[in-house]
Every structure is written in C-alpha cells, then in structure tokens.
Amino acid sequence: MELPEPTSKFIKIRCPKCKNEQIIFGKAASHINCLVCGRNLAEPTGGKIKVKARILEVLD
C-alpha cells in the first residue's frame, strides 16, 4: 500500500509594497502578513489561501 502524495504546496511570493520575498504554506489557516512592512499578503478561505501578492514560484 502506497501513501498518497500531498496536495498542499509551499509558495514563494513577493510583497507588492516593499518587494520582500517570503515562503508561505498554500493551505494556511490564518492571515499572512509581510514580515517587513506588515501588509496582508494572503487570507484563508477554508482550503487553499487567497493570495494578494505576486506568486514567484510553487515549491514541491
């Protein structure tokens, strides 16, 4: 019996205000703010997050 592959990913995003890049979880359960300027970058929807910043890369 094989284990199923996870459907969740980590996402590298860039803050539109200060251009800081950070890595977030694709199914986060809380609001995600920029670590530098504090701007709201993503919000939870009950499943995948709603991203309000530029997505640079989806990591495996």
C-alpha positions as CSV (number, residue, x, y, z in Angstrom):
1,M,0.0,0.0,0.0
2,E,1.5,3.4,-1.0
3,L,1.0,6.6,0.8
4,P,-0.9,9.3,-1.2
5,E,1.0,12.3,-2.5
6,P,0.2,15.6,-0.5
7,T,-1.9,18.1,-2.4
8,S,-0.6,21.1,-0.5
9,K,2.5,23.1,-1.6
10,F,4.7,25.9,-0.3
11,I,4.5,29.2,-2.4
12,K,7.2,31.9,-2.8
13,I,5.6,35.3,-3.0
14,R,6.7,38.9,-3.3
15,C,5.1,41.8,-1.3
16,P,3.8,44.5,-3.7
17,K,4.6,47.3,-1.3
18,C,8.2,46.6,-0.1
19,K,9.3,43.8,-2.6
20,N,10.2,41.4,0.3
21,E,10.1,37.7,-0.8
22,Q,8.9,35.1,1.6
23,I,7.7,31.5,1.5
24,I,4.2,30.6,2.7
25,F,2.1,27.5,3.0
26,G,-0.6,27.1,0.3
27,K,-3.3,26.0,2.8
28,A,-2.6,28.3,5.7
29,A,-5.4,28.7,8.4
30,S,-4.6,32.3,9.3
31,H,-3.9,35.6,7.7
32,I,-0.3,36.0,6.4
33,N,1.3,39.4,6.7
34,C,4.6,40.7,5.2
35,L,7.5,40.2,7.7
36,V,9.0,43.6,6.7
37,C,6.1,46.1,6.2
38,G,3.1,44.2,7.7
39,R,0.9,44.3,4.6
40,N,-1.7,41.5,4.3
41,L,-0.4,39.1,1.6
42,A,-2.8,36.2,1.9
43,E,-6.0,35.2,3.7
44,P,-7.6,31.8,4.5
45,T,-10.7,30.6,2.6
46,G,-11.2,27.2,4.4
47,G,-9.0,25.4,1.9
48,K,-6.4,27.0,-0.3
49,I,-5.4,30.6,0.6
50,K,-6.3,33.6,-1.4
51,V,-3.0,35.3,-2.4
52,K,-2.9,39.1,-2.7
53,A,0.7,39.2,-3.8
54,R,2.8,38.1,-6.8
55,I,3.5,34.4,-6.9
56,L,7.1,33.8,-7.9
57,E,7.4,30.1,-7.6
58,V,5.5,27.0,-6.3
59,L,7.8,24.7,-4.4
60,D,7.4,20.9,-4.1
